[in-house]
Amino acid sequence: MQGVSTRSVDEIVKAMGMSGISKSQVSRLCAEIDERVHAFLDRPLEGDWPYLWIDATYVKCREAGRIVSKAVIIAVAVNTEGVREVLGMKVGLSEAEPFWTDFLRNALAHAGKGQRQRVLAAINTAFAQETFETASAQWRVVADQLRARFPKLADLMDAAEADVLAFMSFPKPHRAQIHSTNPLERLNAEIKRRTDVVGIFPNEAAVVRLVGALLLEQNDEWQLQRRYMSLEPLRALVDDQPARLAAVVN
C-alpha cells in the first residue's frame, strides 16, 4: 500500500468509478492496478511516431508534510498506422518543469488593445497559405508591415518564424490535427474530473496509480477506434524522414 491510508485509497477507487469495496479488496485491487499500470508505463517502446504531443495537468499531493502542486506530464503520439497511442507519463514538481507559452498570446502583448484584432488577422494570413514556402514569405511580409509601428512584435516574428511555421512542412491533410490540442485537452479534462474526486493525493504513487490506470484505459480505447490520421500521408512522411525509435524504455 506504500503508506497510503485505506480512506485515501477508497477515494482513488471511487475516482475510478467503483464503490462498496472492503479493505482487503482495496489492498488486493491496488496491487493489481499497480502491476498493470507499471507494466504499461514501463513497456519498451518500439516503432515510429511521426507526431508527438506533450502536455501537463496539475494535481495536489502531499509531500514531506506539505501539500504541493504536481505536474502530470503526458506524452501522446500518432503511429504510422494513424492510431493514437499513450507513450508515457511523468509526475514532477510544477515549478521544476520547463513549460512554454503560446506565441500569439506573447505577440499580441506587443500591440495596443485597439490593434490586436487587426494584428491577429494579419498574422493568420500566413497560416492560410498552402505551402511552407508561401507561408514563410507571407510571414515576412506581415513582419515588415508591422515593423515600423510594432518593432518588438516584428523582432519576435523574425525569431519565431521557423518554430511557428514548422507544422506547415507536414502533409496538408494532417495540419489541422497537428495544430489542435483537442486530443490532449479531452484526455486532461477526464483526468481532472477523476482527480477532483480525490482532491489531495496522499503521495506521488497514488497519482501514478490513478492517472496511469486512466491512460491505460484510454490507450486501449484508441486501439479500437478508427484511424485518427489518414494513412497515405503518414507513410510518405515516414519514408521521406526515417527516424526509428527502437526498444526505448521509459
C-alpha positions in Angstrom: 0.0 0.0 0.0 3.1 2.2 0.2 1.9 4.2 3.2 -1.5 5.1 1.6 -4.4 5.0 4.1 -7.5 2.9 3.3 -9.6 6.0 3.2 -7.3 7.6 0.7 -7.4 4.5 -1.5 -11.2 4.4 -1.2 -11.2 7.9 -2.7 -9.0 6.8 -5.5 -11.1 3.7 -6.1 -14.2 6.0 -6.1 -12.5 8.2 -8.7 -12.1 5.1 -10.9 -15.9 4.7 -10.8 -16.1 1.9 -8.2 -17.5 1.8 -4.7 -18.6 -0.6 -1.8 -15.2 -2.4 -1.7 -13.9 -3.9 1.6 -10.4 -3.1 3.0 -9.0 -6.4 1.9 -10.4 -6.0 -1.6 -8.9 -2.4 -1.7 -5.5 -3.8 -0.9 -5.7 -6.5 -3.5 -7.1 -4.2 -6.1 -4.4 -1.6 -5.5 -1.7 -4.3 -6.0 -3.3 -5.4 -9.2 -3.7 -1.9 -10.6 -0.1 -1.0 -9.7 1.1 -4.1 -11.6 -0.9 -3.4 -14.7 -0.1 0.4 -14.7 3.7 -0.1 -14.3 3.7 -2.8 -16.9 2.0 -0.3 -19.3 4.2 2.7 -18.4 7.5 0.8 -18.3 6.9 -1.1 -21.5 9.6 -1.0 -24.2 8.6 1.5 -27.0 9.2 0.2 -30.5 8.1 1.8 -33.7 7.7 5.1 -35.5 5.7 8.1 -34.2 5.6 10.9 -36.8 3.7 13.2 -34.4 4.0 13.7 -30.7 2.1 15.9 -28.3 3.3 16.7 -24.7 1.1 18.5 -22.2 0.6 18.7 -18.5 -2.2 18.8 -16.0 -1.9 19.6 -12.3 -2.9 17.8 -9.1 -2.5 18.4 -5.4 -0.3 15.9 -3.5 1.2 15.5 0.0 4.9 15.5 0.2 7.1 15.8 3.3 4.2 17.1 5.4 3.2 19.7 2.8 0.6 20.0 0.1 2.3 20.7 -3.2 1.2 21.2 -6.8 2.5 18.4 -9.0 2.6 18.4 -12.8 1.5 15.2 -14.6 3.3 15.3 -17.9 1.6 13.1 -20.6 3.0 12.2 -24.0 0.6 11.1 -26.7 1.6 10.2 -30.3 0.2 9.1 -33.6 1.9 6.0 -35.0 2.5 5.1 -38.7 -0.9 3.3 -38.8 -2.6 6.6 -37.9 -3.6 5.4 -34.5 -3.2 7.5 -31.3 -1.1 6.0 -28.5 -0.1 7.0 -25.0 3.7 6.8 -24.8 4.1 7.6 -21.2 3.7 10.0 -18.2 5.9 11.7 -15.7 5.0 13.3 -12.3 7.1 16.2 -11.0 7.0 19.5 -9.2 5.4 22.1 -11.4 7.9 24.8 -10.7 10.8 22.4 -11.7 9.3 21.6 -15.1 10.1 23.7 -18.2 6.9 25.0 -19.8 6.2 27.1 -22.8 3.9 29.9 -23.6 1.7 30.4 -26.6 3.3 32.5 -29.3 0.3 34.5 -30.4 -0.5 35.5 -26.7 3.0 36.9 -26.4 2.8 38.5 -29.8 -0.4 40.4 -29.1 1.1 41.7 -25.9 3.3 44.0 -28.1 0.3 45.5 -29.8 -2.2 48.0 -28.3 -5.6 46.7 -27.3 -7.3 48.5 -30.2 -5.0 47.0 -32.7 -4.9 43.4 -31.5 -7.6 42.0 -33.8 -6.0 43.6 -36.8 -2.6 42.2 -35.9 -4.0 38.8 -35.3 -5.8 38.8 -38.6 -2.6 39.8 -40.4 -0.6 37.1 -38.7 -3.3 34.5 -39.5 -2.9 35.2 -43.3 0.4 33.2 -43.1 -1.4 30.2 -41.7 -3.9 30.3 -44.6 -1.2 29.6 -47.2 -0.9 26.3 -49.0 2.8 25.6 -48.6 5.6 26.2 -46.2 7.4 28.4 -48.7 4.4 30.7 -49.3 3.6 30.8 -45.6 7.2 31.8 -44.8 7.0 34.5 -47.5 3.7 35.9 -46.2 5.1 35.8 -42.6 8.0 38.0 -43.6 5.6 40.4 -45.5 3.5 40.8 -42.3 6.5 41.3 -40.1 7.8 44.0 -42.4 4.4 45.7 -42.4 4.3 45.7 -38.7 7.9 46.7 -38.1 7.6 50.5 -38.1 4.7 50.6 -35.7 5.4 47.5 -33.6 9.2 46.9 -33.7 9.2 44.4 -30.8 6.5 42.3 -32.4 8.3 42.3 -35.7 11.5 41.2 -33.9 9.5 38.4 -32.2 8.1 37.3 -35.5 11.6 37.2 -37.0 12.9 35.0 -34.2 9.9 32.7 -34.0 9.2 32.1 -37.7 10.9 28.7 -38.0 9.2 27.3 -34.9 5.7 28.7 -35.5 5.6 27.6 -39.1 7.2 24.2 -38.6 3.9 22.4 -38.9 3.4 23.7 -42.5 6.1 21.3 -43.7 3.9 18.4 -42.8 1.2 16.9 -45.1 -1.7 19.3 -45.5 -4.4 16.7 -44.5 -2.7 16.5 -41.1 -2.1 20.1 -40.3 -5.4 20.9 -38.6 -4.9 17.9 -36.3 -1.3 18.8 -35.6 -2.3 22.3 -34.8 -5.1 21.2 -32.5 -4.6 20.2 -28.9 -8.1 18.7 -28.6 -7.0 15.1 -28.1 -4.9 16.1 -25.1 -7.4 18.6 -23.8 -10.1 15.9 -23.7 -7.8 13.5 -22.0 -6.7 16.0 -19.5 -10.3 17.0 -18.8 -11.2 13.4 -18.0 -8.1 13.1 -15.7 -9.1 16.3 -14.0 -12.6 15.1 -13.5 -11.4 11.9 -11.8 -8.6 13.5 -9.7 -11.0 16.2 -8.4 -12.8 13.3 -6.7 -9.7 12.6 -4.7 -8.8 16.3 -4.0 -5.4 15.8 -2.4 -3.4 12.7 -3.2 -1.6 11.0 -0.2 1.6 10.6 -2.3 3.0 10.5 -5.8 2.5 6.8 -6.1 -1.3 7.3 -5.7 -1.2 9.9 -8.6 0.6 7.4 -10.8 -1.9 4.7 -9.8 -5.0 6.7 -10.8 -3.7 8.6 -13.8 -1.8 5.6 -15.1 -4.9 3.5 -15.0 -6.9 6.2 -16.9 -4.1 6.4 -19.5 -4.1 2.6 -19.9 -7.9 2.6 -20.4 -7.7 5.4 -22.9 -4.9 3.8 -24.8 -6.9 0.5 -25.1 -9.9 2.5 -26.4 -7.8 4.3 -29.1 -6.6 0.9 -30.4 -10.2 0.0 -31.2 -11.2 3.3 -32.8 -10.8 4.3 -36.4 -7.6 5.9 -37.5 -7.0 9.5 -36.2 -5.0 10.4 -39.3 -5.1 9.4 -42.9 -2.6 6.6 -43.7 -1.0 7.5 -47.1 0.4 10.9 -46.0 1.8 9.2 -42.9 3.6 6.6 -44.8 5.0 9.1 -47.2 6.2 11.2 -44.3 8.0 8.3 -42.7 9.6 7.2 -46.0 10.9 10.8 -46.5 12.1 11.2 -43.0 13.1 7.9 -41.5 13.6 8.1 -37.7 13.1 4.9 -35.8 12.9 4.8 -32.0 13.6 1.1 -31.3 13.4 -0.6 -27.9 13.4 2.5 -25.8 12.3 2.1 -22.2 10.7 4.9 -20.3 
